[in-house]
Amino acid sequence: MFARRISVERIDAAGARHACPIRQIDNFAMRNFTNDAIFDDTFPAGDGLLEIGHRVPLDQLQGAMEDWFRRKGYLKADERLEVAEIE
């Protein structure tokens, strides 16, 4: 089910990349576990690492994660989130 490995990084204003802590990724995954079925196939696997199923659209995942991280205060106004498949 979790066939794809995804990196989740916070990019600060200077362009430096930081792996998102697993607790933040887990917070997103657990919130969406009951509220949005499209993200049910997500599994936090470590700092900066998320495993997902094939039916999870990467562009929607990035937008939803970035929105959630901003609302929780994990991302500052001048930071952004990058979600990318690891090949």
C-alpha positions as CSV (number, residue, x, y, z in Angstrom):
1,M,0.0,0.0,0.0
2,F,2.8,2.5,0.8
3,A,4.7,2.0,-2.4
4,R,6.1,5.6,-2.8
5,R,8.6,7.3,-0.6
6,I,8.2,11.1,-0.3
7,S,10.6,13.7,1.1
8,V,9.1,16.5,3.1
9,E,11.3,19.6,3.5
10,R,10.9,23.1,4.8
11,I,12.7,25.6,2.8
12,D,13.6,28.8,4.7
13,A,14.0,32.4,3.3
14,A,17.7,31.8,2.6
15,G,16.9,28.7,0.6
16,A,18.3,26.2,3.1
17,R,16.4,22.9,3.3
18,H,15.4,21.2,6.5
19,A,13.8,17.8,6.9
20,C,10.4,18.3,8.6
21,P,10.3,16.5,12.0
22,I,8.3,13.3,12.1
23,R,6.0,14.7,14.8
24,Q,4.8,17.4,12.3
25,I,4.3,14.9,9.5
26,D,2.5,12.6,11.9
27,N,0.3,15.4,13.1
28,F,-0.8,16.1,9.5
29,A,-1.3,12.4,8.7
30,M,-3.4,11.7,11.9
31,R,-5.6,14.8,11.3
32,N,-6.3,13.7,7.8
33,F,-6.8,10.0,8.8
34,T,-10.4,10.8,9.8
35,N,-11.1,14.0,7.8
36,D,-10.0,13.4,4.2
37,A,-10.0,9.9,2.7
38,I,-7.6,10.9,-0.1
39,F,-4.8,11.0,2.4
40,D,-5.6,7.7,4.3
41,D,-2.7,6.0,2.5
42,T,0.0,8.1,4.2
43,F,2.5,6.8,6.7
44,P,5.1,9.0,8.5
45,A,8.3,7.0,8.3
46,G,10.9,9.4,9.8
47,D,12.1,13.0,9.8
48,G,11.5,14.3,6.4
49,L,10.1,11.0,5.1
50,L,6.5,10.0,4.3
51,E,5.4,6.8,2.6
52,I,2.2,7.0,0.5
53,G,0.1,4.8,-1.7
54,H,-0.4,5.2,-5.5
55,R,-3.8,6.9,-5.2
56,V,-2.4,9.9,-3.3
57,P,-1.9,12.9,-5.7
58,L,1.4,14.5,-4.9
59,D,0.2,18.1,-5.9
60,Q,-2.8,17.8,-3.6
61,L,-0.6,16.4,-0.8
62,Q,1.8,19.3,-1.0
63,G,-0.9,21.9,-0.9
64,A,-2.7,20.3,1.9
65,M,0.4,19.7,4.0
66,E,1.6,23.3,3.4
67,D,-1.8,24.7,4.4
68,W,-1.9,22.5,7.6
69,F,1.8,23.4,8.5
70,R,1.0,27.1,8.2
71,R,-2.1,26.8,10.3
72,K,-0.2,24.9,13.0
73,G,2.7,27.4,12.9
74,Y,5.3,25.0,11.6
75,L,6.0,27.2,8.5
76,K,6.7,30.9,8.8
77,A,5.4,33.4,6.2
78,D,8.7,33.5,4.3
79,E,9.1,29.7,4.2
80,R,7.7,27.0,1.9
81,L,7.2,23.3,2.0
82,E,8.6,21.0,-0.7
83,V,7.1,17.5,-1.1
84,A,8.9,15.3,-3.7
85,E,9.0,11.7,-4.6
86,I,12.2,9.9,-3.9
87,E,13.3,7.9,-6.8
